[in-house]
Amino acid sequence: MKKVIAGAAILAALAAPAFAWEGQVVACYDKVWVPAKYHTSKTLIMAAHTEWEHNANGQMVKMHYPAVYKENKSMAAPGHYVAVKAPCS
């Protein structure tokens, strides 16, 4: 019985500093995902132009065709997480 009481006393003495420490909250942060950033540019494939075309019933029609572009996209910065200050709950 003395061994059990002595062991409990030693265990309590070792665990006491862990229970006695009380820290204070300084700041709280949330983990927020920032999506990747891209640079885009466009390359002209076909310029805008106007043409005269014949209809099936012999009528002439003035047609306008808009410009055609190809979009080139390259990654400037990959997506990542940032810490944003938030209210503590």
BELTAPE-V516962 format. One record per pair of residues at least 4 apart in sequence whose ideal C-beta (glycine too) atoms are under 8 Angstrom apart, sorted by sequence separation. I is the first residue (numbers start at 1). J is the second residue. D is the distance in Angstrom with one decimal. If there is no record, write none. Layout:
i & j & d
I & J & D
I & J & D
//
This chain:
i & j & d
1 & 5 & 6.5
2 & 6 & 6.0
3 & 7 & 6.1
4 & 8 & 6.3
5 & 9 & 6.4
6 & 10 & 6.4
7 & 11 & 6.2
8 & 12 & 6.2
9 & 13 & 6.4
10 & 14 & 6.5
11 & 15 & 6.1
12 & 16 & 6.1
15 & 19 & 6.2
16 & 20 & 5.9
17 & 21 & 6.6
54 & 58 & 6.9
55 & 59 & 4.1
54 & 59 & 7.4
55 & 60 & 7.4
54 & 60 & 6.2
55 & 61 & 5.6
53 & 60 & 7.3
54 & 61 & 7.6
52 & 60 & 5.6
53 & 61 & 5.2
52 & 61 & 7.3
52 & 62 & 5.8
53 & 63 & 5.3
51 & 62 & 7.6
52 & 63 & 7.6
50 & 62 & 6.3
51 & 63 & 5.3
50 & 63 & 6.9
50 & 64 & 5.0
51 & 65 & 7.0
49 & 64 & 7.8
50 & 65 & 7.4
48 & 64 & 7.4
49 & 65 & 5.6
48 & 65 & 6.5
48 & 66 & 5.3
46 & 65 & 7.6
48 & 67 & 4.2
47 & 67 & 5.6
46 & 67 & 6.6
46 & 68 & 4.3
44 & 67 & 6.5
45 & 68 & 4.4
44 & 68 & 7.7
45 & 69 & 6.2
44 & 69 & 5.9
45 & 70 & 5.4
43 & 69 & 6.5
42 & 69 & 4.2
43 & 70 & 4.8
42 & 70 & 6.6
42 & 71 & 5.3
43 & 72 & 6.2
41 & 71 & 7.7
42 & 72 & 6.9
40 & 71 & 5.8
41 & 72 & 4.9
40 & 72 & 6.8
40 & 73 & 5.0
39 & 73 & 7.5
40 & 74 & 8.0
38 & 73 & 5.2
39 & 74 & 5.3
38 & 74 & 6.6
39 & 75 & 7.9
38 & 75 & 5.7
39 & 76 & 5.0
37 & 75 & 7.4
38 & 76 & 6.1
36 & 75 & 5.7
37 & 76 & 4.5
36 & 76 & 7.9
37 & 77 & 4.5
36 & 77 & 6.4
36 & 78 & 5.2
36 & 79 & 4.3
35 & 79 & 5.1
34 & 79 & 6.3
33 & 79 & 6.5
34 & 80 & 5.6
33 & 80 & 7.8
34 & 81 & 7.1
33 & 81 & 5.7
34 & 82 & 5.6
32 & 81 & 6.7
31 & 81 & 5.2
32 & 82 & 5.6
31 & 82 & 7.8
32 & 83 & 7.7
31 & 83 & 6.5
32 & 84 & 4.8
30 & 83 & 7.3
29 & 83 & 4.1
30 & 84 & 5.3
29 & 84 & 6.4
29 & 85 & 5.8
30 & 86 & 4.3
28 & 85 & 7.3
29 & 86 & 6.1
27 & 85 & 6.3
28 & 86 & 5.3
28 & 87 & 6.8
28 & 88 & 3.9
27 & 88 & 7.6
28 & 89 & 7.6
25 & 88 & 5.4
//
